[in-house]
Amino acid sequence: MQTNAVKTKKITKTAVAKKLGISRSMLYYQHKQPVIDEEVRHQIEAVLAEHKAYGHKRIAPELKMNKKRILRVMKKFNLKPYRSRPRKPIKKDDMGKAVEVDAVNVYKLLCPLAPNVVWVSDFTYIKFQGRFIYVATIMDMYTREIIGVAISRFHNQNLVMEAFMDAEKKTKIHPLYVHSDQGSEYTSDDYKTYVTSKKITISFADKASPWQNGFQESFYGKFKVDLGYMEQFESLGELIEAIYQTLYYYNNKRRHTSLHMSPTQFKLLYQKKMFGAFV
């Protein structure tokens, strides 16, 4: 029995284009945006490899791109900083308590326009292998540079005094004010006597007002993120070395959001403006 084969008409690309009301070349067009976004993704990942805590606001100037574009690409590919910031609890029992009688609170008085006018001091703890390690720092309020550091197994007046002495040794200068919270380490007679003997005015933040020492509070949030997880360190010596490396990274390489550069770069720029060729 003979059957007739059904003949199908071949549809050409020209016919399809005509049917769709577009030019034939449009059928071959590939949108360039996905390719561009993929390249930006690789660049973002390269920045995150070196600066593990950077968000889109810091990545953007590193790549010299618009921060909205960086944010869009990060959301598209679900890119996030490799290290996140821990939350710090607030002691509610201290809320409403006033500053020491007759004490100065420089936070409410002035905003320094030069280095070595106000130093701010604080300390934090790091839990390592079942015990606490304490890190105290002195920061220049204007440049945001960490100029003094001390590390100890104990948090007492010796810890904060060693950080202050380290700042003295490195800068060979004294500020007009030293600001801190009202922790017992800073209100101790030994600490106050030593600092005031240098003709420095001690300043205290109000109780339960961490924003009045916000520069140090913000620094420690970034510091712990950059330091990373404690499990990576096998010994106390490795941890201490990493602490100093992280402080060096913060001072010299990490882009500060407010300064738009590292604290060391900001200090050098100030010195160049003030002293020119003498720097």
Number of C-alpha atoms within 10 A of each C-alpha: 2 4 5 5 6 6 6 6 6 7 8 9 13 14 12 14 15 12 9 10 9 12 13 15 10 9 12 8 8 9 8 8 9 10 11 11 18 14 11 18 17 11 15 23 18 12 17 19 13 10 20 19 24 23 20 21 15 20 23 19 15 13 14 8 12 13 17 12 14 23 18 14 19 20 11 12 11 9 17 18 17 16 18 17 15 11 7 8 6 11 10 8 9 12 12 11 11 13 17 15 6 6 12 17 22 20 18 9 8 10 12 15 11 14 17 19 17 27 29 24 26 23 23 17 18 14 10 16 13 6 9 15 19 17 23 21 28 29 26 25 24 21 22 25 24 23 20 24 24 20 21 16 13 13 19 16 18 16 23 26 23 19 24 27 18 18 23 16 12 10 13 9 9 18 17 13 21 26 25 27 24 19 15 12 21 24 17 13 11 13 21 17 11 14 18 13 10 11 12 16 19 22 23 23 24 22 19 19 18 16 13 20 20 13 18 25 18 12 17 20 16 20 18 21 18 25 18 18 11 14 10 9 16 11 12 12 10 11 19 15 11 16 18 14 14 21 20 15 16 22 22 16 16 23 22 16 10 9 13 13 18 21 24 19 18 20 18 13 14 15 16 13 11 11 10 10 8 7 10
